[in-house]
Amino acid sequence: MAGSMIYSFSGNRLDTGRHVLVRDGAPVAVEPQVFDILCLLVRNAGQLVTKDRLIDEIWDGRIVSEASISSGINAARTAVGDNGRDQRIIRTVPRRGFEMVAEVTADERGTAEARADLRQTIRYVAAPDGRSIAWSSAGEGPPVLYASHHLSHLEKDWASDLHAPWHRALAGAHRVIRFDNRGTGLSDRITPEDTLDDHVADMLAVADAAGLERFPIVAWLQAGAVAVRFAARHPERVSRLVLLNSYARGRLARGQAPAAPGDDPFISLIRSGGWGDPADGFMRAWATMVVPMAGAEQTTDLIRLIAHAGTTEDALLQRDLIDNLDVTEDLARVQAPTLVIHTRMCAIHPATEGRRVAAGIRDAEFIEVDSSNTIIIAGDPTIDRVIGAVLEFLGADQSD
């Protein structure tokens, strides 16, 4: 694998290893696809990059419209401080393609050095009830607390290609604090007595251990409910809130799941006996419900991650807590600017629940994207748009 590079041009610094763009000393939020366009142009500075080559390398040869190409180039220009009128940095060659016309200098960095920049450090903190909660820190810049779903593993997720776009993008511009919920990954196990408030206390313990005073939270699925209650109870600590496929009411609380676990196909698949086994048909059926747009190899990778996250019993206890949660009354008490993003065709937590969350939080922004995945992983057709929206929203925190 070739060493990563740092390209400098017109006050910009493009670091391909850390996947970060810095302009005039400040990090710039860039969607992954736009970052790839910039990389292609700087690698070929002073040379014409034809539209055909751009389509082959950025869109994998798929048929794309002129509007999509123009949108990508315009976003690249904006990111580096250029525009379509001046074209000081990126020039359009009519009917042919584009050229990086700024003077570019390149410094090679070894792959090991590049990976070291994104290396995470894992630590532990004791929750108020004495349970050990594993948390990690990676990247530099303004902090963000990244709260994952209930089947996480700090080490395995960090090394996974499924989650790499998120880790690259966030840690490229922020100090990212992640943690494993009790009952998953490297944290202590969950018990039947644990409540949503215990998870809120865990989040506070992690924030304090990481030295976070006022910070944004990016939360997935049930962690969104935890983050909502945290923000309602500790408004002075939360500067911004991003909720991804989150919901205020669990499946039982909203009447979506059968009251008897034996009648619930989702629970039955977990109980099937093949939890964490990629060769088990029931396990693959469960994983396909979670990420229906994933390919066979990605489904296998997800199941392997789940196997490290916890046991069948852990998953069932988590599911019981999640299905019964309800933070509806907390929504109105959230004071932080909030962005709610939901996949339009999510079968497990329908988009109506995301709209309900957005409607309950004052002035919350809502984005609905055309995906059926419960978790937006690498290869999801909406991932560039979603990550870009999250980075832009977090970037606004620095100008508030």
VEXBA-354196 format. One record per residue (C-alpha): residue number from 1; residue in three letters; x, y, z. Coordinates in steps of 0.02 Angstrom, whole numbers. Layout:
// VEXBA-354196
(r NUM; ala; (X; Y; Z))
...
//
This chain:
// VEXBA-354196
(r 1; met; (0; 0; 0))
(r 2; ala; (72; 168; -49))
(r 3; gly; (108; 298; 83))
(r 4; ser; (-23; 430; 113))
(r 5; met; (9; 608; 58))
(r 6; ile; (-12; 786; 118))
(r 7; tyr; (-50; 906; -25))
(r 8; ser; (-31; 1094; 3))
(r 9; phe; (-106; 1224; -114))
(r 10; ser; (-180; 1400; -102))
(r 11; gly; (-191; 1399; 88))
(r 12; asn; (-261; 1222; 91))
(r 13; arg; (-188; 1063; 166))
(r 14; leu; (-263; 899; 106))
(r 15; asp; (-209; 749; 210))
(r 16; thr; (-260; 587; 125))
(r 17; gly; (-207; 479; 273))
(r 18; arg; (-313; 569; 402))
(r 19; his; (-448; 608; 273))
(r 20; val; (-449; 791; 325))
(r 21; leu; (-446; 958; 235))
(r 22; val; (-380; 1112; 325))
(r 23; arg; (-402; 1285; 249))
(r 24; asp; (-312; 1434; 324))
(r 25; gly; (-277; 1333; 480))
(r 26; ala; (-457; 1277; 512))
(r 27; pro; (-534; 1105; 476))
(r 28; val; (-662; 1103; 336))
(r 29; ala; (-809; 982; 337))
(r 30; val; (-802; 884; 174))
(r 31; glu; (-915; 744; 114))
(r 32; pro; (-817; 584; 74))
(r 33; gln; (-860; 593; -111))
(r 34; val; (-805; 775; -123))
(r 35; phe; (-644; 730; -32))
(r 36; asp; (-613; 594; -163))
(r 37; ile; (-639; 722; -302))
(r 38; leu; (-509; 836; -223))
(r 39; cys; (-387; 691; -205))
(r 40; leu; (-406; 646; -388))
(r 41; leu; (-377; 825; -444))
(r 42; val; (-226; 859; -333))
(r 43; arg; (-144; 696; -383))
(r 44; asn; (-157; 756; -562))
(r 45; ala; (-121; 941; -534))
(r 46; gly; (-84; 1033; -695))
(r 47; gln; (-163; 895; -799))
(r 48; leu; (-336; 876; -872))
(r 49; val; (-449; 754; -781))
(r 50; thr; (-582; 705; -907))
(r 51; lys; (-764; 683; -859))
(r 52; asp; (-751; 500; -907))
(r 53; arg; (-607; 473; -787))
(r 54; leu; (-698; 569; -651))
(r 55; ile; (-850; 457; -673))
(r 56; asp; (-743; 299; -674))
(r 57; glu; (-648; 341; -516))
(r 58; ile; (-777; 434; -413))
(r 59; trp; (-940; 353; -467))
(r 60; asp; (-867; 181; -513))
(r 61; gly; (-920; 203; -694))
(r 62; arg; (-1105; 220; -653))
(r 63; ile; (-1214; 331; -760))
(r 64; val; (-1223; 502; -677))
(r 65; ser; (-1301; 664; -732))
(r 66; glu; (-1210; 824; -778))
(r 67; ala; (-1296; 903; -629))
(r 68; ser; (-1217; 774; -511))
(r 69; ile; (-1045; 807; -583))
(r 70; ser; (-1069; 995; -571))
(r 71; ser; (-1131; 979; -393))
(r 72; gly; (-977; 879; -343))
(r 73; ile; (-857; 1002; -425))
(r 74; asn; (-946; 1152; -350))
(r 75; ala; (-936; 1073; -177))
(r 76; ala; (-750; 1039; -203))
(r 77; arg; (-723; 1220; -254))
(r 78; thr; (-817; 1285; -103))
(r 79; ala; (-718; 1173; 13))
(r 80; val; (-551; 1244; -46))
(r 81; gly; (-608; 1426; -56))
(r 82; asp; (-639; 1434; -243))
(r 83; asn; (-793; 1468; -348))
(r 84; gly; (-858; 1439; -524))
(r 85; arg; (-830; 1619; -575))
(r 86; asp; (-648; 1641; -524))
(r 87; gln; (-588; 1460; -545))
(r 88; arg; (-423; 1504; -462))
(r 89; ile; (-396; 1327; -400))
(r 90; ile; (-507; 1210; -502))
(r 91; arg; (-533; 1256; -685))
(r 92; thr; (-671; 1191; -797))
(r 93; val; (-613; 1140; -970))
(r 94; pro; (-775; 1155; -1071))
(r 95; arg; (-844; 989; -1138))
(r 96; arg; (-687; 897; -1080))
(r 97; gly; (-660; 897; -893))
(r 98; phe; (-572; 986; -751))
(r 99; glu; (-397; 1037; -698))
(r 100; met; (-314; 1082; -534))
(r 101; val; (-227; 1243; -586))
(r 102; ala; (-161; 1296; -415))
(r 103; glu; (21; 1258; -376))
(r 104; val; (25; 1098; -273))
(r 105; thr; (164; 1031; -163))
(r 106; ala; (158; 853; -97))
(r 107; asp; (240; 771; 54))
(r 108; glu; (233; 582; 74))
(r 109; arg; (187; 506; 240))
(r 110; gly; (211; 323; 282))
(r 111; thr; (58; 215; 302))
(r 112; ala; (104; 176; 482))
(r 113; glu; (113; 361; 521))
(r 114; ala; (-55; 391; 439))
(r 115; arg; (-135; 252; 538))
(r 116; ala; (-56; 316; 698))
(r 117; asp; (-148; 481; 673))
(r 118; leu; (-312; 386; 682))
(r 119; arg; (-261; 269; 822))
(r 120; gln; (-382; 263; 966))
(r 121; thr; (-342; 252; 1150))
(r 122; ile; (-459; 146; 1256))
(r 123; arg; (-488; 180; 1440))
(r 124; tyr; (-615; 132; 1574))
(r 125; val; (-724; 233; 1691))
(r 126; ala; (-832; 173; 1835))
(r 127; ala; (-1017; 212; 1820))
(r 128; pro; (-1109; 270; 1978))
(r 129; asp; (-1163; 91; 2014))
(r 130; gly; (-983; 28; 1996))
(r 131; arg; (-1002; -47; 1822))
(r 132; ser; (-848; -25; 1710))
(r 133; ile; (-882; 69; 1548))
(r 134; ala; (-754; 63; 1408))
(r 135; trp; (-725; 224; 1311))
(r 136; ser; (-603; 281; 1179))
(r 137; ser; (-528; 440; 1108))
(r 138; ala; (-462; 469; 931))
(r 139; gly; (-421; 617; 822))
(r 140; glu; (-390; 799; 861))
(r 141; gly; (-498; 953; 859))
(r 142; pro; (-664; 1005; 936))
(r 143; pro; (-734; 857; 1035))
(r 144; val; (-887; 756; 988))
(r 145; leu; (-967; 616; 1089))
(r 146; tyr; (-1015; 474; 970))
(r 147; ala; (-1145; 359; 1048))
(r 148; ser; (-1165; 197; 951))
(r 149; his; (-1304; 69; 946))
(r 150; his; (-1321; -71; 1074))
(r 151; leu; (-1212; -198; 979))
(r 152; ser; (-1043; -113; 975))
(r 153; his; (-861; -158; 1012))
(r 154; leu; (-735; -16; 1022))
(r 155; glu; (-590; -114; 948))
(r 156; lys; (-681; -218; 818))
(r 157; asp; (-790; -75; 755))
(r 158; trp; (-638; 38; 739))
(r 159; ala; (-551; -89; 627))
(r 160; ser; (-706; -127; 524))
(r 161; asp; (-726; -67; 345))
(r 162; leu; (-914; -54; 377))
(r 163; his; (-890; 95; 493))
(r 164; ala; (-730; 166; 417))
(r 165; pro; (-813; 312; 325))
(r 166; trp; (-885; 376; 490))
(r 167; his; (-723; 357; 586))
(r 168; arg; (-618; 437; 449))
(r 169; ala; (-733; 585; 426))
(r 170; leu; (-764; 623; 610))
(r 171; ala; (-588; 590; 677))
(r 172; gly; (-516; 689; 532))
(r 173; ala; (-591; 849; 602))
(r 174; his; (-635; 810; 783))
(r 175; arg; (-579; 725; 941))
(r 176; val; (-702; 581; 940))
(r 177; ile; (-755; 503; 1105))
(r 178; arg; (-843; 335; 1087))
(r 179; phe; (-899; 208; 1216))
(r 180; asp; (-974; 35; 1229))
(r 181; asn; (-1143; 33; 1315))
(r 182; arg; (-1157; -77; 1468))
(r 183; gly; (-1194; -251; 1405))
(r 184; thr; (-1093; -235; 1246))
(r 185; gly; (-914; -241; 1184))
(r 186; leu; (-780; -206; 1314))
(r 187; ser; (-897; -138; 1448))
(r 188; asp; (-970; -237; 1593))
(r 189; arg; (-1123; -343; 1560))
(r 190; ile; (-1302; -284; 1573))
(r 191; thr; (-1426; -350; 1704))
(r 192; pro; (-1616; -361; 1703))
(r 193; glu; (-1622; -221; 1832))
(r 194; asp; (-1531; -94; 1723))
(r 195; thr; (-1634; 54; 1662))
(r 196; leu; (-1622; 192; 1534))
(r 197; asp; (-1566; 309; 1673))
(r 198; asp; (-1417; 195; 1704))
(r 199; his; (-1366; 223; 1523))
(r 200; val; (-1385; 411; 1545))
(r 201; ala; (-1272; 401; 1698))
(r 202; asp; (-1145; 301; 1595))
(r 203; met; (-1144; 437; 1462))
(r 204; leu; (-1112; 570; 1594))
(r 205; ala; (-972; 467; 1670))
(r 206; val; (-887; 449; 1501))
(r 207; ala; (-904; 635; 1462))
(r 208; asp; (-828; 680; 1631))
(r 209; ala; (-686; 554; 1611))
(r 210; ala; (-645; 625; 1439))
(r 211; gly; (-641; 802; 1509))
(r 212; leu; (-788; 860; 1404))
(r 213; glu; (-877; 1015; 1468))
(r 214; arg; (-995; 1072; 1330))
(r 215; phe; (-999; 961; 1177))
(r 216; pro; (-1104; 894; 1032))
(r 217; ile; (-1174; 718; 1033))
(r 218; val; (-1197; 606; 880))
(r 219; ala; (-1310; 460; 927))
(r 220; trp; (-1377; 307; 837))
(r 221; leu; (-1540; 214; 867))
(r 222; gln; (-1575; 185; 1053))
(r 223; ala; (-1426; 294; 1100))
(r 224; gly; (-1529; 436; 1029))
(r 225; ala; (-1656; 411; 1169))
(r 226; val; (-1514; 409; 1295))
(r 227; ala; (-1444; 569; 1219))
(r 228; val; (-1615; 653; 1222))
(r 229; arg; (-1637; 618; 1407))
(r 230; phe; (-1456; 670; 1439))
(r 231; ala; (-1483; 834; 1346))
(r 232; ala; (-1647; 866; 1438))
(r 233; arg; (-1566; 839; 1608))
(r 234; his; (-1398; 920; 1571))
(r 235; pro; (-1435; 1061; 1447))
(r 236; glu; (-1278; 1155; 1499))
(r 237; arg; (-1170; 1010; 1436))
(r 238; val; (-1243; 983; 1262))
(r 239; ser; (-1203; 1107; 1123))
(r 240; arg; (-1281; 1010; 978))
(r 241; leu; (-1373; 847; 952))
(r 242; val; (-1372; 732; 799))
(r 243; leu; (-1496; 588; 804))
(r 244; leu; (-1477; 450; 674))
(r 245; asn; (-1623; 329; 648))
(r 246; ser; (-1668; 368; 828))
(r 247; tyr; (-1837; 357; 912))
(r 248; ala; (-1922; 418; 1070))
(r 249; arg; (-2024; 259; 1096))
(r 250; gly; (-1966; 79; 1089))
(r 251; arg; (-2060; -49; 985))
(r 252; leu; (-2172; -105; 1130))
(r 253; ala; (-2202; 73; 1188))
(r 254; arg; (-2266; 119; 1016))
(r 255; gly; (-2364; -43; 992))
(r 256; gln; (-2256; -107; 848))
(r 257; ala; (-2199; -270; 933))
(r 258; pro; (-2307; -411; 1004))
(r 259; ala; (-2321; -407; 1193))
(r 260; ala; (-2270; -591; 1205))
(r 261; pro; (-2085; -616; 1156))
(r 262; gly; (-2128; -785; 1079))
(r 263; asp; (-2241; -697; 954))
(r 264; asp; (-2107; -573; 900))
(r 265; pro; (-2010; -632; 744))
(r 266; phe; (-1870; -508; 780))
(r 267; ile; (-1843; -582; 954))
(r 268; ser; (-1867; -760; 889))
(r 269; leu; (-1724; -736; 768))
(r 270; ile; (-1610; -681; 911))
(r 271; arg; (-1662; -835; 1011))
(r 272; ser; (-1634; -953; 864))
(r 273; gly; (-1469; -1020; 931))
(r 274; gly; (-1354; -955; 795))
(r 275; trp; (-1318; -783; 868))
(r 276; gly; (-1155; -718; 794))
(r 277; asp; (-1135; -861; 670))
(r 278; pro; (-1123; -800; 489))
(r 279; ala; (-1170; -974; 427))
(r 280; asp; (-1333; -979; 524))
(r 281; gly; (-1484; -943; 415))
(r 282; phe; (-1584; -863; 556))
(r 283; met; (-1438; -749; 600))
(r 284; arg; (-1422; -695; 419))
(r 285; ala; (-1609; -662; 412))
(r 286; trp; (-1595; -552; 567))
(r 287; ala; (-1445; -457; 496))
(r 288; thr; (-1535; -434; 331))
(r 289; met; (-1679; -351; 424))
(r 290; val; (-1553; -229; 498))
(r 291; val; (-1457; -188; 338))
(r 292; pro; (-1562; -251; 190))
(r 293; met; (-1457; -152; 65))
(r 294; ala; (-1293; -236; 117))
(r 295; gly; (-1209; -366; 7))
(r 296; ala; (-1175; -544; 65))
(r 297; glu; (-996; -505; 118))
(r 298; gln; (-1050; -352; 217))
(r 299; thr; (-1187; -452; 302))
(r 300; thr; (-1056; -579; 355))
(r 301; asp; (-943; -440; 420))
(r 302; leu; (-1087; -366; 520))
(r 303; ile; (-1129; -534; 599))
(r 304; arg; (-948; -557; 650))
(r 305; leu; (-949; -387; 733))
(r 306; ile; (-1108; -433; 824))
(r 307; ala; (-1026; -593; 887))
(r 308; his; (-894; -488; 974))
(r 309; ala; (-1022; -365; 1043))
(r 310; gly; (-1103; -485; 1165))
(r 311; thr; (-1196; -646; 1198))
(r 312; thr; (-1373; -694; 1152))
(r 313; glu; (-1426; -657; 1331))
(r 314; asp; (-1346; -484; 1322))
(r 315; ala; (-1438; -449; 1160))
(r 316; leu; (-1605; -504; 1234))
(r 317; leu; (-1584; -398; 1390))
(r 318; gln; (-1535; -248; 1283))
(r 319; arg; (-1685; -280; 1172))
(r 320; asp; (-1804; -285; 1320))
(r 321; leu; (-1742; -118; 1385))
(r 322; ile; (-1744; -38; 1212))
(r 323; asp; (-1916; -101; 1164))
(r 324; asn; (-1993; -25; 1321))
(r 325; leu; (-1905; 144; 1326))
(r 326; asp; (-2003; 306; 1309))
(r 327; val; (-1924; 479; 1314))
(r 328; thr; (-2071; 571; 1234))
(r 329; glu; (-2087; 690; 1382))
(r 330; asp; (-1901; 732; 1373))
(r 331; leu; (-1909; 796; 1194))
(r 332; ala; (-1982; 967; 1237))
(r 333; arg; (-1845; 995; 1367))
(r 334; val; (-1703; 979; 1241))
(r 335; gln; (-1626; 1151; 1215))
(r 336; ala; (-1480; 1108; 1100))
(r 337; pro; (-1493; 1134; 912))
(r 338; thr; (-1541; 963; 845))
(r 339; leu; (-1524; 873; 678))
(r 340; val; (-1630; 717; 653))
(r 341; ile; (-1586; 601; 507))
(r 342; his; (-1689; 446; 466))
(r 343; thr; (-1687; 320; 325))
(r 344; arg; (-1852; 325; 233))
(r 345; met; (-1880; 136; 222))
(r 346; cys; (-1811; 77; 389))
(r 347; ala; (-1918; -74; 436))
(r 348; ile; (-1865; -89; 618))
(r 349; his; (-1886; 93; 670))
(r 350; pro; (-1996; 178; 539))
(r 351; ala; (-1966; 354; 478))
(r 352; thr; (-2126; 409; 565))
(r 353; glu; (-2032; 388; 730))
(r 354; gly; (-1893; 503; 668))
(r 355; arg; (-2022; 632; 618))
(r 356; arg; (-2101; 616; 789))
(r 357; val; (-1933; 652; 872))
(r 358; ala; (-1903; 803; 760))
(r 359; ala; (-2077; 870; 794))
(r 360; gly; (-2052; 854; 981))
(r 361; ile; (-1888; 951; 990))
(r 362; arg; (-1903; 1137; 963))
(r 363; asp; (-1833; 1195; 795))
(r 364; ala; (-1756; 1025; 757))
(r 365; glu; (-1699; 999; 578))
(r 366; phe; (-1757; 840; 491))
(r 367; ile; (-1679; 748; 344))
(r 368; glu; (-1753; 590; 269))
(r 369; val; (-1640; 490; 153))
(r 370; asp; (-1679; 352; 27))
(r 371; ser; (-1611; 200; 116))
(r 372; ser; (-1687; 50; 203))
(r 373; asn; (-1535; 16; 314))
(r 374; thr; (-1554; 35; 502))
(r 375; ile; (-1368; 76; 513))
(r 376; ile; (-1290; 180; 375))
(r 377; ile; (-1133; 82; 333))
(r 378; ala; (-1001; 92; 196))
(r 379; gly; (-1082; 69; 26))
(r 380; asp; (-1251; 136; 78))
(r 381; pro; (-1304; 252; -64))
(r 382; thr; (-1343; 391; 59))
(r 383; ile; (-1185; 385; 165))
(r 384; asp; (-1097; 531; 81))
(r 385; arg; (-1248; 643; 100))
(r 386; val; (-1276; 592; 280))
(r 387; ile; (-1095; 612; 336))
(r 388; gly; (-1086; 778; 245))
(r 389; ala; (-1242; 842; 333))
(r 390; val; (-1175; 786; 502))
(r 391; leu; (-1005; 868; 475))
(r 392; glu; (-1086; 1029; 416))
(r 393; phe; (-1201; 1032; 567))
(r 394; leu; (-1057; 999; 687))
(r 395; gly; (-953; 1132; 600))
(r 396; ala; (-1086; 1262; 636))
(r 397; asp; (-1055; 1228; 820))
(r 398; gln; (-888; 1315; 804))
(r 399; ser; (-967; 1475; 738))
(r 400; asp; (-1111; 1486; 863))
//
